[in-house]
Amino acid sequence: MDARDQVFLNNSPRASDFEFDANVAAVFDDMLVRSVPFYLEQQRMIAEMAKKFWIPGTAVCDLGCSTATTLINIGREIAQTARLVGYDNSSPMLERARLKAKAHGLGDRIELRYGDFNGDLSNLSLERASVVTLCWVLQFVRPLRRDGLIRRIYEEMADIGALIVTEKVLATCPQMNCFMVDSYYEFKRRNGYSEIEIARKREALENVLVPYRIEENLEMFRRNGFGSVHTFFQWYNFAGFVCLKRPG
């Protein structure tokens, strides 16, 4: 059974910024289920789309794979011959991912690699993947680095394929944004988080997680090569995008 997320409940001092350290990795699966609206349904949708857009003979790459949940779900849906590659910049997350992939019988199919999307992207090899996923990751990439990452993904993908992105987003006006944030915190309260946990995590994420508006994300995907971009999910300040790459 997954450990329950109490990272921001204890009274021990924490660094000012959120980190994907060993303490977070140990409870990350519970954190996602309780912190991301419709997390399990979004994961189901991602696997469904991956099955639709994956091309036999190509790879699937998950950028920011954390504990490998997305790769495991996709691996169950597509042929055993599919190469599954995950990148993450957290060593504790990669270790949890290895253990989890093995426990689900996918240890031999999932290849895990270190990758820093705020650093040098020249070593980011997507194996000509027809499906690339970025699940709640782009928001942690520094804004000045995001265009370069999306362009790298577009160039490294197969000629036909899909980039699937899930993100936290901003509303277009301050009033609506405040409403959506308040609604999100109410969602977290319903999932058992206390006021102190919500406040501490908000403070820790303040300088780390930088969301864009939906329109800003759509424009970023388009200007970096993806001609067909669609929103497949939205719940207040969370959204999902599928970006299609086609020849010509």
ROSE-4610 file (N, C-alpha, C; in Angstrom, 1 decimal, always signed):
// ROSE-4610
residu = [M/M/M/D/D/D/A/A/A/R/R/R/D/D/D/Q/Q/Q/V/V/V/F/F/F/L/L/L/N/N/N/N/N/N/S/S/S/P/P/P/R/R/R/A/A/A/S/S/S/D/D/D/F/F/F/E/E/E/F/F/F/D/D/D/A/A/A/N/N/N/V/V/V/A/A/A/A/A/A/V/V/V/F/F/F/D/D/D/D/D/D/M/M/M/L/L/L/V/V/V/R/R/R/S/S/S/V/V/V/P/P/P/F/F/F/Y/Y/Y/L/L/L/E/E/E/Q/Q/Q/Q/Q/Q/R/R/R/M/M/M/I/I/I/A/A/A/E/E/E/M/M/M/A/A/A/K/K/K/K/K/K/F/F/F/W/W/W/I/I/I/P/P/P/G/G/G/T/T/T/A/A/A/V/V/V/C/C/C/D/D/D/L/L/L/G/G/G/C/C/C/S/S/S/T/T/T/A/A/A/T/T/T/T/T/T/L/L/L/I/I/I/N/N/N/I/I/I/G/G/G/R/R/R/E/E/E/I/I/I/A/A/A/Q/Q/Q/T/T/T/A/A/A/R/R/R/L/L/L/V/V/V/G/G/G/Y/Y/Y/D/D/D/N/N/N/S/S/S/S/S/S/P/P/P/M/M/M/L/L/L/E/E/E/R/R/R/A/A/A/R/R/R/L/L/L/K/K/K/A/A/A/K/K/K/A/A/A/H/H/H/G/G/G/L/L/L/G/G/G/D/D/D/R/R/R/I/I/I/E/E/E/L/L/L/R/R/R/Y/Y/Y/G/G/G/D/D/D/F/F/F/N/N/N/G/G/G/D/D/D/L/L/L/S/S/S/N/N/N/L/L/L/S/S/S/L/L/L/E/E/E/R/R/R/A/A/A/S/S/S/V/V/V/V/V/V/T/T/T/L/L/L/C/C/C/W/W/W/V/V/V/L/L/L/Q/Q/Q/F/F/F/V/V/V/R/R/R/P/P/P/L/L/L/R/R/R/R/R/R/D/D/D/G/G/G/L/L/L/I/I/I/R/R/R/R/R/R/I/I/I/Y/Y/Y/E/E/E/E/E/E/M/M/M/A/A/A/D/D/D/I/I/I/G/G/G/A/A/A/L/L/L/I/I/I/V/V/V/T/T/T/E/E/E/K/K/K/V/V/V/L/L/L/A/A/A/T/T/T/C/C/C/P/P/P/Q/Q/Q/M/M/M/N/N/N/C/C/C/F/F/F/M/M/M/V/V/V/D/D/D/S/S/S/Y/Y/Y/Y/Y/Y/E/E/E/F/F/F/K/K/K/R/R/R/R/R/R/N/N/N/G/G/G/Y/Y/Y/S/S/S/E/E/E/I/I/I/E/E/E/I/I/I/A/A/A/R/R/R/K/K/K/R/R/R/E/E/E/A/A/A/L/L/L/E/E/E/N/N/N/V/V/V/L/L/L/V/V/V/P/P/P/Y/Y/Y/R/R/R/I/I/I/E/E/E/E/E/E/N/N/N/L/L/L/E/E/E/M/M/M/F/F/F/R/R/R/R/R/R/N/N/N/G/G/G/F/F/F/G/G/G/S/S/S/V/V/V/H/H/H/T/T/T/F/F/F/F/F/F/Q/Q/Q/W/W/W/Y/Y/Y/N/N/N/F/F/F/A/A/A/G/G/G/F/F/F/V/V/V/C/C/C/L/L/L/K/K/K/R/R/R/P/P/P/G/G/G]
num = [1/1/1/2/2/2/3/3/3/4/4/4/5/5/5/6/6/6/7/7/7/8/8/8/9/9/9/10/10/10/11/11/11/12/12/12/13/13/13/14/14/14/15/15/15/16/16/16/17/17/17/18/18/18/19/19/19/20/20/20/21/21/21/22/22/22/23/23/23/24/24/24/25/25/25/26/26/26/27/27/27/28/28/28/29/29/29/30/30/30/31/31/31/32/32/32/33/33/33/34/34/34/35/35/35/36/36/36/37/37/37/38/38/38/39/39/39/40/40/40/41/41/41/42/42/42/43/43/43/44/44/44/45/45/45/46/46/46/47/47/47/48/48/48/49/49/49/50/50/50/51/51/51/52/52/52/53/53/53/54/54/54/55/55/55/56/56/56/57/57/57/58/58/58/59/59/59/60/60/60/61/61/61/62/62/62/63/63/63/64/64/64/65/65/65/66/66/66/67/67/67/68/68/68/69/69/69/70/70/70/71/71/71/72/72/72/73/73/73/74/74/74/75/75/75/76/76/76/77/77/77/78/78/78/79/79/79/80/80/80/81/81/81/82/82/82/83/83/83/84/84/84/85/85/85/86/86/86/87/87/87/88/88/88/89/89/89/90/90/90/91/91/91/92/92/92/93/93/93/94/94/94/95/95/95/96/96/96/97/97/97/98/98/98/99/99/99/100/100/100/101/101/101/102/102/102/103/103/103/104/104/104/105/105/105/106/106/106/107/107/107/108/108/108/109/109/109/110/110/110/111/111/111/112/112/112/113/113/113/114/114/114/115/115/115/116/116/116/117/117/117/118/118/118/119/119/119/120/120/120/121/121/121/122/122/122/123/123/123/124/124/124/125/125/125/126/126/126/127/127/127/128/128/128/129/129/129/130/130/130/131/131/131/132/132/132/133/133/133/134/134/134/135/135/135/136/136/136/137/137/137/138/138/138/139/139/139/140/140/140/141/141/141/142/142/142/143/143/143/144/144/144/145/145/145/146/146/146/147/147/147/148/148/148/149/149/149/150/150/150/151/151/151/152/152/152/153/153/153/154/154/154/155/155/155/156/156/156/157/157/157/158/158/158/159/159/159/160/160/160/161/161/161/162/162/162/163/163/163/164/164/164/165/165/165/166/166/166/167/167/167/168/168/168/169/169/169/170/170/170/171/171/171/172/172/172/173/173/173/174/174/174/175/175/175/176/176/176/177/177/177/178/178/178/179/179/179/180/180/180/181/181/181/182/182/182/183/183/183/184/184/184/185/185/185/186/186/186/187/187/187/188/188/188/189/189/189/190/190/190/191/191/191/192/192/192/193/193/193/194/194/194/195/195/195/196/196/196/197/197/197/198/198/198/199/199/199/200/200/200/201/201/201/202/202/202/203/203/203/204/204/204/205/205/205/206/206/206/207/207/207/208/208/208/209/209/209/210/210/210/211/211/211/212/212/212/213/213/213/214/214/214/215/215/215/216/216/216/217/217/217/218/218/218/219/219/219/220/220/220/221/221/221/222/222/222/223/223/223/224/224/224/225/225/225/226/226/226/227/227/227/228/228/228/229/229/229/230/230/230/231/231/231/232/232/232/233/233/233/234/234/234/235/235/235/236/236/236/237/237/237/238/238/238/239/239/239/240/240/240/241/241/241/242/242/242/243/243/243/244/244/244/245/245/245/246/246/246/247/247/247/248/248/248]
x = [+0.8/+0.0/+0.9/+0.5/+1.3/+1.3/+2.4/+2.5/+1.6/+1.0/+0.2/+1.0/+0.7/+1.4/+1.2/+2.2/+2.2/+3.4/+4.0/+5.2/+5.1/+4.0/+3.9/+3.1/+2.9/+2.2/+3.1/+4.2/+5.1/+5.7/+6.3/+6.9/+8.3/+8.9/+10.4/+10.6/+11.7/+12.0/+12.2/+11.7/+11.9/+12.5/+13.2/+13.7/+12.6/+12.9/+11.8/+11.2/+11.9/+11.3/+11.0/+10.0/+9.6/+10.7/+11.0/+12.0/+11.4/+11.7/+11.3/+12.4/+12.5/+13.5/+12.9/+13.7/+13.3/+12.0/+11.8/+10.6/+9.3/+9.5/+8.4/+8.2/+9.3/+9.2/+8.5/+8.7/+8.1/+6.5/+6.0/+4.5/+3.9/+4.7/+4.3/+3.0/+2.8/+1.6/+0.4/+0.4/-0.7/-0.9/+0.2/+0.2/-0.6/-0.3/-0.9/-2.4/-2.8/-4.2/-5.0/-4.4/-5.1/-4.9/-4.0/-3.7/-4.1/-4.2/-4.5/-6.0/-6.9/-8.3/-8.4/-9.2/-9.5/-8.2/-7.2/-5.9/-6.0/-6.8/-6.9/-7.6/-8.6/-9.3/-8.3/-7.6/-6.6/-5.6/-5.1/-4.2/-4.8/-6.1/-6.8/-6.9/-7.2/-7.3/-5.9/-4.8/-3.5/-3.2/-3.4/-3.2/-4.0/-5.2/-6.1/-5.6/-5.2/-4.6/-3.3/-2.5/-1.2/-1.5/-2.5/-2.8/-3.3/-4.0/-4.5/-3.4/-2.4/-1.4/-0.1/+0.1/+1.4/+1.5/+2.6/+2.9/+3.8/+3.4/+4.3/+5.7/+6.7/+8.1/+8.7/+7.9/+8.4/+8.3/+8.9/+9.0/+7.9/+7.7/+6.9/+7.9/+7.9/+8.8/+8.0/+8.2/+7.6/+8.6/+8.5/+9.4/+9.0/+9.8/+9.3/+8.5/+9.0/+8.3/+7.9/+8.6/+8.4/+8.4/+7.3/+7.4/+6.9/+6.8/+6.6/+5.1/+4.2/+2.8/+2.3/+2.6/+2.2/+2.7/+4.0/+4.6/+4.0/+3.7/+3.1/+1.7/+0.9/-0.4/-0.4/+0.5/+0.6/+1.2/+2.1/+2.7/+1.7/+0.6/-0.4/-1.3/-1.3/-2.3/-1.7/-0.4/+0.2/+1.1/+1.5/+2.2/+3.5/+3.8/+5.0/+6.3/+6.2/+7.4/+7.7/+6.8/+7.0/+8.1/+9.0/+10.0/+9.5/+9.6/+9.1/+10.3/+10.4/+11.6/+11.1/+11.6/+11.2/+12.5/+12.3/+13.3/+12.8/+13.7/+13.4/+14.7/+14.6/+15.8/+16.0/+15.1/+15.2/+15.6/+16.8/+17.3/+16.3/+15.8/+14.8/+13.6/+13.1/+12.0/+12.3/+13.5/+13.9/+14.0/+14.5/+14.6/+13.3/+12.3/+11.0/+10.4/+10.6/+10.1/+10.6/+11.9/+12.5/+11.8/+11.6/+11.0/+9.5/+8.8/+7.4/+7.2/+8.1/+8.0/+8.3/+9.2/+9.5/+8.3/+7.7/+6.6/+5.4/+5.3/+4.2/+4.5/+5.7/+6.1/+6.6/+7.0/+7.4/+8.9/+9.6/+11.0/+11.9/+11.6/+12.4/+12.0/+10.8/+10.3/+10.5/+10.6/+10.8/+12.2/+12.8/+14.1/+14.1/+14.8/+14.7/+16.1/+16.0/+17.2/+17.1/+18.2/+18.3/+18.2/+17.4/+17.3/+16.8/+17.5/+17.2/+16.7/+15.4/+14.8/+15.1/+15.7/+16.2/+17.7/+18.3/+19.7/+20.0/+21.0/+21.4/+20.5/+19.8/+18.9/+19.5/+20.8/+21.4/+21.4/+21.4/+21.4/+20.0/+19.0/+17.6/+17.3/+17.3/+17.0/+15.6/+14.8/+13.4/+13.2/+14.3/+14.2/+13.2/+13.0/+11.9/+10.6/+10.2/+9.0/+7.8/+6.7/+5.5/+4.5/+4.8/+4.1/+5.1/+4.9/+5.7/+4.7/+4.9/+4.1/+4.8/+4.2/+4.7/+3.6/+3.6/+2.5/+2.8/+2.2/+2.4/+3.9/+4.6/+6.1/+6.5/+5.8/+6.2/+6.1/+5.2/+5.0/+6.2/+7.1/+8.3/+9.5/+9.4/+10.5/+10.5/+11.7/+11.7/+11.1/+10.3/+9.7/+10.6/+11.8/+12.7/+13.2/+13.0/+13.5/+12.4/+11.2/+10.0/+10.0/+10.1/+10.1/+11.2/+12.4/+13.4/+13.1/+12.5/+12.1/+11.0/+10.0/+9.0/+9.5/+10.4/+11.0/+11.9/+12.6/+13.4/+12.5/+11.4/+10.5/+10.0/+9.6/+9.0/+10.1/+11.3/+12.4/+12.8/+12.7/+13.2/+12.1/+10.9/+9.8/+9.8/+9.0/+8.8/+8.0/+8.0/+7.4/+5.9/+5.3/+3.9/+3.8/+3.1/+3.0/+2.2/+2.2/+1.4/+2.2/+2.2/+2.7/+1.5/+1.5/+0.4/+0.9/+0.2/+0.7/-0.5/-0.2/-1.1/-0.5/-1.2/-0.6/-1.6/-1.0/-1.8/-1.8/-2.9/-3.0/-3.6/-3.5/-4.0/-5.3/-6.2/-7.4/-6.9/-7.8/-7.5/-7.7/-8.4/-8.7/-8.4/-8.0/-7.7/-8.8/-10.0/-11.2/-11.5/-11.4/-11.7/-10.5/-9.3/-8.2/-8.3/-8.7/-8.9/-10.0/-11.1/-12.1/-11.6/-10.9/-10.4/-9.4/-8.5/-7.6/-8.3/-9.3/-10.1/-10.8/-11.3/-12.0/-11.0/-9.8/-8.8/-8.4/-8.3/-7.9/-9.1/-10.3/-11.4/-11.4/-11.0/-10.7/-9.7/-8.6/-7.6/-8.1/-8.9/-9.5/-10.4/-11.2/-12.0/-11.2/-10.0/-9.1/-8.2/-8.5/-7.9/-6.7/-6.4/-5.3/-5.7/-4.9/-5.2/-4.9/-5.3/-5.0/-3.5/-2.8/-1.4/-0.7/-1.1/-0.5/-0.7/-1.9/-2.2/-1.3/-1.2/-0.5/+1.0/+1.6/+3.0/+3.4/+2.5/+2.9/+2.8/+1.7/+1.6/+2.9/+3.4/+4.6/+5.8/+5.9/+7.0/+7.1/+5.9/+5.8/+5.8/+5.8/+5.6/+6.6/+7.9/+8.9/+9.4/+8.6/+9.0/+8.1/+6.8/+5.7/+5.2/+5.4/+5.0/+4.0/+2.7/+1.8/+1.6/+1.1/+0.7/-0.8/-1.4/-2.8/-2.9/-4.1/-4.3/-3.9/-4.3/-3.9/-2.4/-1.7/-0.2/+0.4/-0.2/+0.3/+0.0/-1.2/-1.5/-0.6/-0.4/+0.5/+1.9/+2.4/+3.8/+3.9/+2.9/+3.0/+3.0/+2.1/+2.0/+3.3/+3.9/+5.0/+6.3/+6.2/+7.3/+7.1/+6.1/+6.0/+4.7/+4.0/+2.8/+1.6/+1.2/+0.1/-1.3/-1.5/-2.8/-2.7/-3.3/-3.3/-4.7/-5.0/-6.3/-6.3/-7.3/-7.5/-8.4/-7.9/-8.8/-9.3/-8.9/-9.4/-9.2/-10.2/-10.1/-10.9/-10.4/-11.1/-10.5/-11.3/-10.8/-9.4/-8.4/-7.0/-6.1/-6.7/-5.9/-6.4/-5.5/-5.9/-4.9/-5.5/-4.7/-4.7/-3.6/-3.4/-2.9/-3.3/-2.7/-2.3/-1.0/-0.4/+0.1/-0.5/-0.2/+0.9/+1.8/+2.8/+2.5/+2.4/+2.1/+3.1/+3.4/+4.3/+3.8/+4.7/+4.3/+4.1]
y = [-1.2/+0.0/+1.2/+2.2/+3.5/+4.2/+4.8/+5.7/+6.9/+7.4/+8.6/+9.8/+10.8/+12.0/+12.9/+13.0/+13.9/+14.8/+15.0/+15.8/+17.2/+17.8/+19.2/+19.3/+18.1/+18.1/+18.2/+17.6/+17.6/+19.0/+19.1/+20.4/+20.6/+19.6/+19.7/+20.8/+21.5/+22.6/+22.1/+22.8/+22.4/+23.5/+23.1/+24.1/+25.0/+26.2/+27.1/+26.7/+26.0/+25.5/+24.1/+23.7/+22.3/+21.5/+20.3/+19.4/+18.0/+17.4/+16.0/+15.1/+15.2/+14.4/+13.1/+12.4/+11.0/+11.0/+12.0/+12.1/+12.3/+13.1/+13.3/+12.0/+11.4/+10.2/+9.1/+9.0/+7.9/+8.0/+9.2/+9.3/+9.9/+10.0/+10.7/+10.2/+8.9/+8.3/+8.8/+8.8/+9.3/+10.8/+11.5/+12.9/+13.3/+12.6/+12.8/+12.5/+11.4/+11.1/+12.1/+12.6/+13.5/+15.0/+15.3/+16.7/+17.0/+16.0/+16.3/+15.9/+16.8/+16.4/+15.4/+14.4/+13.3/+12.7/+12.5/+12.0/+10.6/+9.7/+8.4/+8.4/+9.2/+9.3/+9.9/+10.9/+11.5/+10.5/+9.6/+8.6/+7.6/+7.3/+6.4/+7.0/+8.3/+9.0/+9.0/+9.2/+9.3/+7.9/+6.8/+5.5/+5.2/+5.7/+5.4/+6.2/+7.4/+8.1/+7.5/+7.1/+6.5/+5.2/+4.5/+3.3/+3.6/+4.8/+5.2/+5.7/+6.5/+7.1/+6.4/+5.4/+4.7/+3.9/+3.9/+3.2/+2.1/+0.9/-0.3/+0.0/-0.5/-0.2/+1.0/+1.9/+3.1/+3.0/+4.0/+4.0/+4.9/+4.8/+5.7/+6.3/+7.7/+8.4/+9.2/+9.0/+9.9/+10.8/+12.1/+13.0/+13.5/+13.3/+13.6/+12.4/+11.2/+10.0/+9.7/+10.4/+10.2/+8.7/+8.1/+6.7/+5.8/+6.2/+5.4/+5.0/+5.6/+5.3/+5.4/+6.5/+6.6/+5.6/+5.3/+4.2/+2.9/+2.6/+1.3/+1.2/+2.2/+2.2/+2.0/+2.8/+2.7/+1.3/+0.8/-0.5/-1.6/-1.5/-2.5/-2.4/-1.3/-1.1/-1.4/-1.3/-1.5/-2.8/-3.1/-4.4/-4.5/-5.7/-5.9/-5.6/-5.4/-5.1/-3.6/-2.8/-1.3/-1.0/-0.1/+0.4/+1.5/+1.4/+2.4/+3.1/+4.4/+5.1/+6.2/+6.3/+7.4/+8.2/+9.5/+10.5/+11.2/+11.4/+12.2/+12.8/+13.9/+14.5/+14.3/+13.4/+13.1/+11.6/+11.4/+10.0/+9.2/+9.8/+9.0/+8.6/+9.5/+9.1/+7.9/+8.0/+7.0/+5.6/+5.7/+4.4/+3.8/+4.7/+4.2/+3.7/+4.4/+3.9/+2.5/+2.3/+0.9/-0.2/+0.1/-0.9/-1.1/+0.0/-0.2/-0.9/-0.6/-1.2/-2.7/-3.1/-4.5/-5.2/-4.5/-5.1/-5.3/-4.5/-4.6/-5.5/-6.2/-7.1/-6.4/-5.1/-4.3/-3.9/-4.4/-4.0/-4.2/-5.2/-5.5/-4.6/-4.0/-3.2/-1.7/-1.3/+0.2/+0.5/+1.4/+1.9/+3.3/+3.5/+4.8/+5.5/+6.8/+7.6/+8.9/+9.4/+10.8/+11.8/+12.8/+14.0/+15.2/+16.3/+17.6/+18.5/+18.8/+19.6/+21.1/+21.5/+22.9/+23.0/+21.9/+21.9/+21.6/+20.9/+20.6/+19.5/+19.9/+19.0/+18.1/+18.3/+17.6/+16.1/+15.7/+14.2/+13.6/+14.5/+14.0/+13.3/+11.9/+11.1/+10.5/+10.8/+10.3/+9.0/+8.5/+7.2/+7.2/+8.4/+8.5/+8.1/+8.4/+8.0/+8.5/+7.7/+8.2/+8.8/+8.5/+9.1/+9.6/+10.8/+11.5/+12.1/+11.8/+12.4/+13.3/+14.4/+15.4/+15.6/+14.9/+14.9/+15.7/+16.9/+17.8/+18.1/+18.3/+18.5/+19.9/+20.3/+21.5/+22.7/+22.7/+23.8/+24.0/+22.9/+23.0/+23.4/+23.5/+23.9/+25.4/+26.0/+27.5/+28.0/+29.1/+29.6/+29.8/+30.3/+30.6/+29.3/+28.2/+26.9/+26.1/+26.5/+25.7/+25.6/+26.7/+26.6/+25.6/+25.7/+24.8/+23.4/+23.1/+21.7/+21.2/+22.0/+21.6/+21.4/+22.3/+22.2/+21.0/+20.6/+19.4/+18.2/+18.2/+17.0/+16.9/+18.0/+17.9/+17.4/+17.9/+17.4/+16.0/+15.5/+14.2/+13.1/+13.5/+12.5/+11.9/+10.8/+10.2/+11.2/+11.0/+12.0/+12.1/+11.0/+10.9/+10.5/+11.4/+11.0/+12.0/+11.8/+12.7/+13.0/+14.3/+14.8/+15.0/+14.4/+14.5/+15.2/+16.3/+17.2/+17.4/+17.3/+17.7/+18.7/+19.8/+20.9/+21.6/+22.3/+23.3/+24.6/+25.3/+26.4/+27.6/+28.8/+30.0/+30.4/+31.1/+31.7/+33.0/+33.5/+34.7/+36.0/+35.9/+37.1/+36.8/+37.8/+37.6/+37.0/+37.6/+37.1/+35.6/+35.2/+33.8/+32.9/+33.5/+32.7/+32.5/+33.5/+33.3/+32.3/+32.3/+31.3/+29.9/+29.7/+28.4/+27.9/+28.8/+28.4/+28.0/+28.8/+28.5/+27.2/+26.9/+25.6/+24.5/+24.7/+23.7/+23.4/+24.4/+24.2/+23.5/+23.7/+23.0/+21.5/+21.2/+19.9/+19.2/+19.9/+19.3/+19.0/+19.9/+19.7/+18.5/+18.3/+17.1/+15.8/+15.9/+14.8/+14.6/+15.4/+15.2/+16.0/+17.0/+17.9/+19.0/+19.3/+20.3/+21.7/+22.7/+24.1/+24.4/+23.8/+24.0/+23.3/+22.1/+21.4/+22.2/+22.7/+23.5/+24.7/+25.4/+26.7/+26.4/+25.4/+25.1/+24.7/+23.9/+23.4/+24.6/+25.4/+26.6/+27.5/+27.7/+28.5/+27.8/+26.5/+25.8/+25.8/+25.8/+25.8/+27.2/+28.2/+29.6/+29.9/+29.6/+30.0/+28.8/+27.7/+26.5/+26.1/+26.2/+25.9/+27.2/+27.3/+28.6/+28.1/+28.3/+27.8/+28.9/+28.5/+29.4/+29.3/+30.3/+30.3/+29.2/+28.7/+27.7/+28.2/+29.5/+30.1/+30.1/+30.4/+30.5/+29.1/+28.1/+26.8/+26.4/+26.6/+26.3/+27.0/+28.2/+29.0/+28.5/+28.1/+27.5/+26.3/+25.4/+24.1/+24.4/+25.3/+25.6/+26.2/+27.2/+27.9/+27.0/+25.9/+24.9/+23.7/+23.8/+22.8/+22.0/+21.9/+21.1/+21.9/+21.4/+22.1/+21.8/+20.7/+20.3/+20.2/+21.1/+21.1/+21.2/+20.3/+20.2/+20.1/+20.7/+20.5/+19.3/+18.3/+17.1/+17.0/+17.9/+17.8/+19.2/+19.6/+20.7/+20.6/+20.9/+21.0/+22.2/+23.3/+24.5/+24.9/+24.8/+25.2/+24.1/+23.0/+21.9/+21.6/+21.3/+21.0/+20.0/+19.3/+18.4/+18.7/+18.6/+18.9/+17.7/+17.6/+16.6/+17.3/+17.2/+17.9/+16.9/+17.0/+16.0/+16.5/+15.6/+15.9/+15.1/+15.8/+15.1/+15.6/+14.8/+15.2/+16.4/+17.2/+18.3/+19.6]
z = [+0.0/+0.0/+0.0/-0.8/-0.9/+0.4/+0.8/+2.0/+1.8/+2.9/+2.8/+2.9/+2.0/+2.0/+3.2/+4.0/+5.2/+5.2/+4.0/+3.9/+4.5/+4.3/+4.8/+6.1/+6.8/+8.0/+9.2/+9.2/+10.3/+10.6/+11.7/+12.2/+11.9/+11.2/+10.9/+9.8/+9.9/+9.0/+7.6/+6.6/+5.2/+4.4/+3.3/+2.4/+1.9/+1.5/+1.0/-0.2/-1.1/-2.4/-2.4/-3.1/-3.2/-4.0/-3.5/-4.1/-4.3/-5.4/-5.6/-4.9/-3.6/-2.8/-2.4/-1.6/-1.1/-0.4/+0.5/+1.2/+0.3/-0.7/-1.6/-2.5/-2.9/-3.8/-3.1/-1.7/-1.0/-0.9/-1.1/-0.9/-2.2/-3.3/-4.5/-5.1/-5.1/-5.8/-5.0/-3.7/-2.9/-3.1/-3.1/-3.4/-4.6/-5.7/-7.0/-7.0/-6.4/-6.4/-5.6/-4.5/-3.6/-4.0/-5.0/-5.3/-6.8/-7.6/-9.0/-9.3/-9.6/-9.9/-11.0/-10.7/-11.7/-12.2/-11.3/-11.7/-12.3/-11.7/-12.3/-13.6/-13.8/-15.1/-16.1/-15.7/-16.7/-17.1/-16.2/-16.5/-17.5/-17.3/-18.2/-19.6/-19.6/-20.9/-21.6/-20.9/-21.5/-22.1/-21.3/-21.9/-23.1/-23.1/-24.2/-25.5/-25.3/-26.4/-26.9/-26.0/-26.3/-27.2/-26.8/-27.6/-29.0/-29.1/-30.4/-31.3/-30.7/-31.6/-31.7/-30.8/-30.9/-32.2/-32.8/-34.1/-33.9/-34.2/-34.0/-34.6/-33.8/-34.2/-33.6/-33.0/-32.4/-30.9/-30.2/-28.8/-28.2/-26.9/-26.1/-25.0/-24.9/-24.0/-23.0/-21.7/-20.7/-20.1/-20.3/-19.8/-18.4/-17.4/-16.0/-15.5/-15.6/-15.4/-14.0/-13.0/-11.6/-11.2/-10.7/-10.3/-11.3/-12.6/-13.7/-13.9/-13.2/-13.3/-14.8/-15.5/-16.8/-17.7/-17.6/-18.5/-18.2/-16.9/-16.6/-17.2/-17.1/-17.6/-19.2/-19.8/-21.3/-21.7/-20.9/-21.2/-21.2/-20.4/-20.3/-21.5/-22.2/-23.3/-24.7/-24.8/-26.2/-26.2/-27.4/-27.6/-26.7/-26.4/-25.5/-26.3/-27.6/-28.4/-28.3/-27.7/-27.7/-26.7/-27.1/-26.2/-25.3/-24.0/-23.1/-22.4/-22.5/-22.0/-21.1/-19.9/-19.0/-18.5/-18.5/-18.0/-16.8/-15.8/-14.7/-14.1/-13.4/-12.9/-11.4/-10.8/-9.4/-9.3/-8.7/-8.5/-7.6/-6.5/-5.7/-6.5/-7.4/-8.2/-9.1/-9.7/-10.6/-9.9/-8.7/-7.9/-7.6/-7.2/-7.0/-8.3/-9.4/-10.7/-11.0/-10.8/-11.1/-10.2/-8.9/-8.1/-8.5/-8.8/-9.2/-10.5/-11.5/-12.8/-12.6/-11.8/-11.6/-10.9/-9.9/-9.2/-10.1/-11.1/-12.1/-13.3/-13.2/-14.3/-15.5/-15.4/-16.6/-16.4/-15.5/-15.3/-16.5/-17.3/-18.5/-19.7/-19.6/-20.8/-20.6/-19.4/-19.1/-18.8/-19.7/-19.5/-18.9/-17.8/-17.0/-17.1/-17.4/-17.6/-16.8/-16.5/-15.8/-16.9/-16.7/-17.6/-16.9/-17.2/-16.6/-17.7/-17.7/-18.8/-18.6/-17.5/-17.4/-17.8/-18.2/-18.5/-20.0/-20.3/-21.6/-22.2/-23.3/-23.9/-25.0/-25.3/-26.4/-26.2/-24.9/-24.6/-24.5/-24.7/-24.6/-25.9/-25.9/-27.1/-26.9/-27.9/-27.8/-28.6/-29.2/-29.9/-31.0/-31.6/-32.7/-32.2/-31.0/-30.4/-31.1/-31.2/-31.8/-30.7/-29.5/-28.3/-27.3/-26.9/-25.9/-24.9/-23.6/-22.5/-21.6/-21.2/-20.3/-19.3/-18.2/-17.3/-16.0/-15.9/-14.8/-14.6/-15.7/-15.7/-16.3/-17.4/-18.1/-17.1/-16.2/-15.2/-14.3/-14.2/-13.4/-14.2/-15.5/-16.4/-16.5/-16.3/-16.3/-17.6/-17.6/-18.7/-19.9/-19.7/-20.8/-21.4/-20.8/-21.3/-22.0/-21.9/-22.4/-23.9/-24.6/-26.0/-26.6/-26.0/-26.4/-26.2/-25.1/-24.8/-25.8/-26.0/-27.0/-28.4/-28.8/-30.1/-30.2/-29.1/-29.1/-29.2/-28.5/-28.6/-30.0/-30.6/-32.0/-33.0/-32.8/-33.8/-33.5/-32.3/-32.0/-32.2/-32.3/-32.4/-33.8/-33.9/-35.2/-36.1/-37.4/-38.3/-38.1/-37.5/-37.2/-35.7/-34.9/-33.5/-32.7/-31.4/-30.5/-29.3/-28.9/-27.6/-26.7/-25.6/-24.6/-23.4/-23.0/-22.0/-21.0/-19.7/-18.6/-17.8/-17.4/-16.8/-15.8/-14.9/-14.1/-14.9/-15.0/-15.8/-15.1/-15.7/-15.2/-15.9/-15.3/-15.9/-16.6/-17.5/-18.3/-17.5/-16.4/-15.6/-14.1/-13.3/-11.9/-11.1/-11.3/-10.5/-10.7/-12.0/-12.3/-11.8/-11.8/-11.4/-9.9/-9.1/-7.7/-7.4/-8.1/-8.0/-8.2/-9.2/-9.6/-8.5/-8.0/-7.0/-5.7/-5.3/-4.1/-4.3/-5.5/-5.7/-5.6/-6.1/-6.0/-4.5/-3.7/-2.3/-1.6/-2.0/-1.4/-1.8/-3.0/-3.5/-2.6/-2.3/-1.4/+0.0/+0.5/+1.8/+1.8/+0.8/+0.7/+0.7/+0.2/+0.2/+1.4/+2.4/+3.7/+4.0/+3.2/+3.5/+4.5/+5.5/+6.4/+5.9/+6.6/+6.2/+6.2/+7.2/+7.3/+6.2/+5.8/+4.7/+3.4/+3.2/+1.9/+1.9/+3.0/+3.1/+2.9/+3.5/+3.4/+2.0/+1.4/+0.0/-1.0/-0.8/-1.6/-1.6/-0.3/-0.2/-0.8/-0.7/-1.2/-2.7/-3.3/-4.8/-5.4/-4.7/-5.2/-6.2/-6.0/-7.0/-7.9/-7.8/-8.5/-9.6/-9.3/-10.3/-10.9/-12.2/-12.9/-14.0/-13.8/-14.9/-15.9/-17.1/-18.2/-18.3/-19.0/-19.4/-20.5/-20.7/-21.8/-23.1/-23.4/-24.7/-24.9/-23.8/-23.9/-24.2/-23.6/-23.9/-25.3/-25.8/-27.2/-28.2/-27.9/-28.9/-28.8/-27.6/-27.5/-28.3/-28.2/-29.0/-30.5/-30.9/-32.3/-32.9/-32.2/-32.8/-32.8/-32.1/-32.1/-32.9/-33.8/-34.9/-34.9/-33.8/-33.8/-34.4/-35.6/-36.3/-35.8/-35.1/-34.7/-33.2/-32.4/-31.0/-30.4/-29.4/-28.9/-27.4/-26.7/-25.3/-25.1/-24.3/-24.1/-22.7/-21.8/-20.4/-19.8/-19.0/-18.1/-16.9/-15.8/-14.5/-13.8/-13.8/-13.2/-13.7/-12.8/-13.2/-13.5/-14.1/-14.6/-16.0/-16.9/-18.3/-18.9/-20.0/-20.8/-22.2/-22.9/-24.3/-25.1/-26.3/-27.2/-28.5/-28.8/-29.9/-31.0/-32.2/-33.2/-34.2/-34.5/-35.5/-36.7/-37.9/-39.1/-40.2/-41.2/-42.3/-43.0/-43.5/-44.4/-43.7]
